[in-house]
Amino acid sequence: MADIDFSNSSKEEISDFYTKISNNVKKIREEKNKTQQELALDIGIKSIAFFSNCENNRYNKHFNLEHLYKISKSLTVPLEELLKLNEAP
């Protein structure tokens, strides 16, 4: 029997979503002149490798909502900035 996908989003769409969020985090972090290590420790992540994997979309690691909330606080940007899915015209 064939697998039936009942989801309203494709795997590619979800992957794209995670990539955009990670790119936003990286872009804003760099604009604020913070290293991955500084930001990771500031939000309570002790594994710099885990943070790096989330930021670079490796090994199926992603930021969760708590991470994004803490990142927005640390970088002093509205959470919405991290969640933007497309660039302004």
Helices and strands as residue ranges (DSSP letters): H 11-31, H 36-42, H 48-55, H 65-74, H 79-83
